[in-house]
Amino acid sequence: MAYTVITRLEDTLEGVPKDRTPIGPLVGGWVSKNFSDFLVSKTAQGAQLIAKAQIRAMEIVGYNAFFAYADALYVPKEDTG
């Protein structure tokens, strides 16, 4: 049986992680800029776009969970056109 994200989280909550503590960073802006095919301003306005970018980043970077949220009020000025 594979060591899944859920198993890793359960083991950590019990205080006995087998390999490492699971992580789920709050990196919406960074992910929007680096893992989306769209401008940050567009990604921040589309739930599906930010979710796709977060999943892509999670698979490439290797963390365990994501929070699909992008605060449309925090969009770097250089990315708004």
Number of C-alpha atoms within 10 A of each C-alpha: 3 5 9 10 14 12 14 19 18 14 17 16 11 9 10 13 15 11 10 11 14 18 13 12 12 15 15 22 21 14 23 27 18 13 19 20 13 15 15 29 23 17 26 22 14 13 13 12 18 26 21 18 23 25 18 15 20 18 12 10 9 11 15 17 17 17 14 18 19 24 11 15 8 12 19 12 9 8 11 10 7
